[in-house]
Amino acid sequence: DDVLTAGHNSDVIELDSDTWVALRVREHFPAEVMPLEAVRGQILTAVADAKARAAVEAAAKDAVASLRGNKSVEALATEAGYAWQVELGADRRNPIVPQEVLAGAFRLAPPGEGNPVIDYVIAESGDAMVYEVARVTPGDLTELAEIERQLLQQQVSGEYGQLIDNEYRLGLRDGADINVL
C-alpha cells in the first residue's frame, strides 16, 4: 500500500545472492477481466499447444516402452515414420547430436552389459527426441593433450573456488543478525 498509493519505493528485495531490486510504481492498472473476444485466440492457442505437447509426450513414452520391450530402433522408426540416426562415440561436444539429447544422455546412469538405457527429452520446439545409450566408455585423463588437461584443471579449480565462495557467503548470511523492518 505504501508503494502503490503513497508512491514510495519498495524495500530492497533479494532475488539471488547477486541480484537486488527495489520497485516503484509509475502507472497502475487495476486488475480486470478481459473480454473473451480479446483473448479467445490466445486461449485457443494455449489449449491446442498443451494438447499437442501432451500428445508428443505420450508418443515419446510409447516409443520408449516399445524400445524397452526389445523392439529395434529401425523397426520402430520405419513403422511410425520417424527420422532416426545412429551416433557412435558421441561426446559432450558432439555437434551432430542435439544438445538436449546430449544433456539427457550424460545425466543417465551408465547402461549394464547388454541392457541399453532408453529415455526421451522434449525440445524447446516441442519435438520429442527418444534416445538410447548402449555403451559408455570411461574417459582417460592420460589420453588428453596437455592443453586439454590444463583447461580441465582450470575449470575444476574455478568451479571449486565458486563452491567455496558460495558456502562462505551462506555461512556469513546464516551467522548474521538481520532485522527486517
KAMO-V299795 format. One record per run of one state. SS is the DSSP state (alpha for helix, beta for strand, coil for the rest). FROM is the first residue (numbers start at 1). LEN is the number of residues. If there is no record, write none. Layout:
BEGIN
ss:SS from:FROM len:LEN
ss:SS from:FROM len:LEN
END
This chain:
BEGIN
ss:coil from:1 len:12
ss:beta from:13 len:4
ss:coil from:17 len:2
ss:beta from:19 len:3
ss:coil from:22 len:14
ss:alpha from:36 len:33
ss:coil from:69 len:4
ss:alpha from:73 len:8
ss:coil from:81 len:18
ss:alpha from:99 len:9
ss:coil from:108 len:4
ss:beta from:112 len:1
ss:coil from:113 len:2
ss:beta from:115 len:1
ss:coil from:116 len:1
ss:beta from:117 len:6
ss:coil from:123 len:5
ss:beta from:128 len:6
ss:coil from:134 len:7
ss:alpha from:141 len:3
ss:coil from:144 len:2
ss:alpha from:146 len:30
ss:coil from:176 len:6
END
